[in-house]
Amino acid sequence: MELTNNEKVLLNVIAHDECSPINGATPESIDDCTTWVDVINWGDEMNMNKNQIKGILSSMVKKELIDIYKDDGDTAVCFLPKGWEEFKKL
């Protein structure tokens, strides 16, 4: 699968997010790659605004790399199998 550089960077940012089950450590399984959607902080990390981050997330959902869902009123993101496989290539 062909990923943009921004998609690769955002996969890495999501995988190492401090709110993940492993608190930002390097994930060892797909289950370690779930966290809250934080477009403002991710935008700061990637030097982009929140609308740019939302666009990248939308592209990643369409490519079936990630899933975004509501959890008790908050928005969460998790890797799908394709996203996990692409992350492991980084």
C-alpha positions in Angstrom: 0.0 0.0 0.0 1.3 3.5 -0.8 1.2 5.9 2.1 2.0 9.5 2.1 4.8 10.7 4.3 2.2 12.5 6.6 0.3 9.2 7.0 3.5 7.4 8.0 4.3 10.1 10.5 0.8 10.1 11.9 0.8 6.3 12.3 4.0 6.7 14.4 2.5 9.6 16.4 -0.7 7.6 17.2 1.3 4.4 18.0 3.5 6.4 20.5 0.8 8.6 22.0 1.2 9.1 25.7 -2.4 8.1 26.3 -2.1 4.7 24.7 -2.4 1.6 26.9 1.5 1.5 27.1 1.9 5.3 27.8 3.9 6.1 24.7 6.2 3.2 24.6 6.9 1.3 21.4 3.9 -0.9 20.7 4.3 -4.7 20.6 0.8 -5.5 19.3 -2.1 -3.9 17.6 -3.9 -3.7 20.9 -1.2 -1.2 22.1 -2.3 1.3 19.4 -5.5 2.7 20.8 -5.7 6.3 22.1 -7.8 9.4 22.2 -7.9 11.6 19.1 -5.9 14.7 19.9 -5.6 16.7 16.7 -4.3 19.8 18.4 -1.3 18.1 20.1 -0.7 15.9 17.0 -0.8 19.0 14.9 1.8 20.7 17.1 4.0 17.6 16.8 3.7 17.6 13.0 3.7 21.4 12.5 0.2 21.3 11.0 -3.2 22.7 11.9 -6.1 20.6 13.2 -7.9 20.7 9.8 -4.8 19.2 8.1 -4.6 16.5 10.8 -8.3 15.7 10.3 -7.7 15.4 6.5 -4.9 12.9 7.1 -7.0 10.9 9.6 -9.8 10.8 7.0 -7.5 9.5 4.4 -6.2 6.8 6.8 -9.8 5.7 7.6 -10.5 5.4 3.9 -7.4 3.3 3.4 -8.6 1.1 6.4 -5.4 1.9 8.4 -7.3 3.2 11.4 -10.8 3.3 12.9 -12.2 6.3 14.8 -15.1 5.9 17.2 -16.9 7.4 20.1 -16.1 6.1 23.6 -18.2 7.6 26.4 -18.5 10.9 24.5 -14.8 11.1 23.6 -13.3 10.2 20.3 -10.8 7.4 20.1 -8.6 6.0 17.4 -7.2 2.5 16.9 -5.1 0.7 14.4 -6.8 -1.7 12.0 -4.8 -4.7 10.8 -3.6 -2.8 7.7 -2.4 0.1 9.8 -0.5 -2.3 12.1 1.2 -3.9 9.2 2.2 -0.6 7.7 3.4 0.7 11.1 5.7 -2.3 11.5 7.4 -1.4 8.2 8.3 2.1 9.5 
